[in-house]
Amino acid sequence: MTFIDDYLTEEAKKDSIPEKSPPEGKQWGYDLYPERRKPDTTPNVSGLLDKKGYENIQKIKCERNVYKCIKQSPIIKLMMGALKSSGCPVDIRRHISCEECDPSVSGGFDPVLNQVVVCQNGAKKPAHVQGVLLHEMIHMFDYCRHDLNFRNLDHLACTEIRAANLAHCSFMSAWVQGDASLFNIKATHGDCVKSKALSSILATRNVSTEEAVDAIERVFPKCYRDLEPVGRRIRRNSDDMYKAYTEGFYYGYDSV
C-alpha cells in the first residue's frame, strides 16, 4: 500500500529524498497514517499510564519485531540485499518506521520520505510484520529501480499487483478471501492478486472501483509476470523463502 503526503515543506522534501521527490499535490493517503502529519513526541514516565504510553510500548514491540525480521527472515534479507545492490541500501533507523495507523491498514510506503511504515497497532506478530515489510519493500524496490510515479494509476496498479503476487496470495489466503477454486488454481491466484491490488488502491486513492479495475486489467499481464527480486511466488508452509534467498546471488543481489 502506498500513499503520498503534502505535509512537508518544499525544503523538507528536498532534504528527505532529493533525487525523486513527487510533485506538489494534495494528500493521497487520506488520514490513515496520522503520525505522518504531526511532530514526534518524546516518551516520558508519566505517559506510561495513558494512551500515549501504551502506544510507546506498542512501538517498542514493533521495532523489536522489525529487527528480528531483518536479522532472521530470509525473504526480508533478500529484499534488503536487492535494494542495496540496486543502489538503495536500507538503513532501518531511517527507512523503516513503526507508527500508529488507522485500524484499516497494516503498513504503507511513503515515497516522499522513502520510508516503509509498519503499523504498530495492526501488525503485532513477527509473521505479520514480515508480510508488511515484504509488501512495502516491493514498493520501495519498484520506486528505486524504475521511474515510478505513484500518482499514475497504472504505475500504482502495477506495483500493487507485484506486491500482492509476491507477498500475499497463497492458495489458503485466496480461499479465505473467497477467490479460491479447487478446479483452476492458476486462475485462483490471479484473482486473489487482482482482489488484493484493488483493495490497496481503493484504500489510499480517491478513485472509483471501475477506474481501479480498469487500471489493474491494463497492466496485469506484464506486472503479474514480473517476479523480481524474489524470483518465485512464495507458497505458504514451503521452503520458497529460503530458496529465493539462497538464489539471490545468481542475480547479483548482495547478502545481508
N, C-alpha and C positions, 0 to 999 in steps of 0.2 A: 504494500500500500504506500502510495506516495502523496505528498502534499506540498504546497508552495505557500509560504507566508510573505507578507509585505511589511511586517512589523519592524524590520531592520531599517536603519537609515541607509542612504546610498553609500556613505563612507564605511559603515559597518559591513555592508555586503562585500565591498571591495576587500576589506581586511579578512573576511571569513573564507572566501573562495574566489580569488581574483580571476582565475582562468576561465570559469564557466558560470558566472552569475546569471540567473534567469532575468528576463526583462521585468520592468516595473509592472505592477498589476495588483488587483485585489487578492485577498487571501482565498486560496482554492482548497484549503484543507478544512474549511469550516472551523469549528472550535473543538475539534476532537483532541487537540493537544494543548491544553491551556497553559502549561508551563513554557511553551514556546513564546508566549505573549506577556510574560511577567518576569520581573527581575528575580534572580535567585536569592534565597534567604538562607542564612546560616543557622543550622540547628542549635538549640540551646537546651539546657537541662530542664527548665520549666516547661518546655514544649513537648516533652516526652509523654505528658499526660493528656494532651489534646490531640485533635485530628492531625495537626502538622507533625506531631511526634510519631504518630502511627505511620504517616507517610514516610518519615525518615527511616523507620525500621524497615518498611517495605523496600525502600531504595537500597538499603544495605544488603538485604537478602537478594534483591535483583542483581546488584553488582557482583555478588558472590557467584550467582548462577551464570552470569555472563563470563566471568573469569574462568569458571570451571569448564564451560563450553569451549572457550578459546584454547584452553590448555589440553582438553581431553577429547573433544568431539572431532573425529576425522573429517567430517564434511565441513565443519567451520574452519578447521585448519587448512583444508583445501581452498576454501574461499579466501582466507587471509593470504595464502600463497599466491593465488591467482591475481588478487588485487595488487599485491606487491610487485609481481612480475609485469603487470600492466602499467606500472608507474604510479599506482595509487596505494601506497602502503597504509595500513590501518594502525593508528595509534588509539588504543582503546580508551584512553583518557580524553581524547579529542573527538573521536569519530563515533563513539557509542555512548548513548545517554539513557539512563533509567529515569522515567518520569511518570507522573500521574496523568492518566489519559481518560477520555470518555470511555465508559464501560463497553461501548460497541466495538472498540478496536483493541488489538493486542500489540501493535507496533506500527512503525512508519519510517519512511525515508524522507529526510528534509534536504533537497538539493541545494538550497540556499546556503546552508551551513555544512553541507556534505556530511550529514550525521544520520546514523541509524538510531531510531528511538525504540526502546523496549518499554512497554507499558507495565510498570511495576505492580499496578493494581489488577492487571489482567493476566500477564504471563508470570505465574508464580512457581512453576515447577521447571526443573532443568530441561526436560524434554520439550516443554512449551517454549522456553526461551531459545532453545536450539532451533526450533521451527521458525520463530520470529527472526532470529539472526540470519538464517539461511535465506528466507524470503527477501528480507530487506537488503542483504548483501548482494543478492542478484540484481536488485535495482541499482545498487551502488556500482556494481561491476559494469552494468549496461551504461550507466552515466559516465563511467571512467573510459570505457573502450569506444563508445560511439558518440556521435553528435546528437545526443538525446535531448529532445525538447518536451518537457512534461506538460506543456500547455497544448501540444499537438495530440489530439485524441488518439490518432493511430499509433504514435510513439508510445503513449501511455498504455494502450491496449496491448501492444507487443510485449512490453516489459512485464505487465501483469500476467499475460499468458505464460511467459517464460518462468516467472516465479511460481505460479500455480503448478505448472508442468513439472518443475524440478523439486519443489518443496512440499507439495501437499497431496496430490491426487493418487494415493494408493487405492487399490480396489476397495478396501474396507472403508476408507474415508468417503469414497464415492457412494458406497452403499448407504452410509449414514445420511448423506446429503440427498439420497433418492435418485442419484444419477446412474446407479449400477444396473447392469443386466448380465445374468449368467450366460447369455447366449451370444453376446457381442462385446467382449471385454475391451477390444480396441476402441470401439465407439464409446463405451462407458468412460474410459479415461479421457477421451477428448471432450465429452460432455461435461465431465467434472471440471476440467481445466477452464472451459468456457464459463461455467457457472461461477467458479471462484473468481475469475478475472472480472466478470460482470459485477459481482458484489463489491469487489475492491474499488472499481471505477465509480460505481454509484455512491459509495460511502464517502468519497472525497472529491467528487466533481458534481457541479450543478448542471447535469445533462439528463436528458430523458433516457429511459430504458431503450427505446428504439435507436437513439443515436449511439449509445454504448454498444448495443448488439451489432449494429452495422459496422462499427469500427473493429470490433473483435472478428467479425466474419471477413473483413477486408484483409486483415493481416495474419489470420490464423494459420494457414498452411505453412508460410515461411517461418513464423515465430515458433510454432509448435515443433518444427524440426530442429530448431537451434537449441542444442543441449550444452553449450559452453557455459561455464567452465567445468561442469560436473561430468559431462560425457555420457551420462545414462540417467534414466528415470529411477529414482530411489523407491524401492519396494519396501513395504513395512515388514519388520521382522526378518530382514535379509542382511547379507553382508555387503550390500551395494555401496554403502558409505565408505567402508574400508577399501573396497576395490577402487572406487573413484579416487580416494586419497593416494593409494599406492601407485596408481597410474598417472597421477598428476605430472610427474617429472617428464613423462614422454611428451607432454605438450609445453614444456618449458616453464612450468609453474614451480616457484620456489617452495621448499619445505620449511614449515614453521613449527 
